[in-house]
Amino acid sequence: MKLTQQDMARILEVTQITLRNWRKNKSALYEIVLKGFAFEDVVKKSKQNYEELQDLEDSFKKQI
């Protein structure tokens, strides 16, 4: 799920203006923030995939 700047600001408990300032004046910090959200998204998707695989494995075991 792609987060908007408003979403990210709300999660980080900062204003959208602060995020824009980070993007403009502290690009390394802004990039770290974006990568943190991307990492969290990947972990969430991986967990969902793992759970789906577990369910699939369980259904195969029941058939045997």
C-alpha positions as CSV (number, residue, x, y, z in Angstrom):
1,M,0.0,0.0,0.0
2,K,1.4,3.3,-1.1
3,L,1.3,5.9,1.7
4,T,0.7,9.6,1.0
5,Q,2.8,12.3,2.7
6,Q,-0.2,13.0,4.9
7,D,-0.3,9.3,6.0
8,M,3.5,9.3,6.7
9,A,3.2,12.5,8.6
10,R,0.4,11.2,10.7
11,I,2.3,8.0,11.5
12,L,5.5,9.9,12.4
13,E,3.5,12.5,14.3
14,V,4.9,15.4,12.4
15,T,3.3,17.9,10.0
16,Q,3.3,17.5,6.2
17,I,5.3,20.7,6.1
18,T,8.0,19.0,8.2
19,L,8.1,16.1,5.7
20,R,8.4,18.6,2.8
21,N,11.2,20.4,4.6
22,W,13.0,17.1,5.2
23,R,12.6,16.3,1.5
24,K,14.0,19.7,0.5
25,N,16.6,20.3,3.1
26,K,17.5,16.9,4.6
27,S,17.2,14.6,1.7
28,A,19.2,11.8,3.4
29,L,16.8,11.8,6.4
30,Y,13.8,11.9,4.0
31,E,15.2,8.9,2.1
32,I,15.7,7.0,5.4
33,V,12.1,7.6,6.3
34,L,10.9,6.4,2.9
35,K,13.1,3.3,3.1
36,G,11.7,2.6,6.6
37,F,8.2,2.6,5.3
38,A,9.1,0.5,2.3
39,F,10.9,-2.0,4.6
40,E,7.8,-2.2,6.8
41,D,5.6,-2.8,3.8
42,V,7.9,-5.6,2.5
43,V,7.9,-7.3,6.0
44,K,4.1,-7.1,6.1
45,K,3.8,-8.6,2.6
46,S,6.3,-11.4,3.5
47,K,4.3,-12.2,6.6
48,Q,1.1,-12.4,4.6
49,N,2.8,-14.7,2.0
50,Y,4.1,-16.9,4.8
51,E,0.7,-17.2,6.3
52,E,-0.8,-18.1,2.9
53,L,1.8,-20.8,2.4
54,Q,1.1,-22.2,5.9
55,D,-2.6,-22.4,5.1
56,L,-1.8,-24.1,1.8
57,E,0.5,-26.6,3.6
58,D,-2.2,-27.3,6.2
59,S,-4.8,-27.9,3.5
60,F,-2.5,-30.4,1.7
61,K,-1.8,-32.2,5.0
62,K,-5.5,-32.6,5.6
63,Q,-5.9,-34.2,2.2
64,I,-3.3,-36.9,2.9
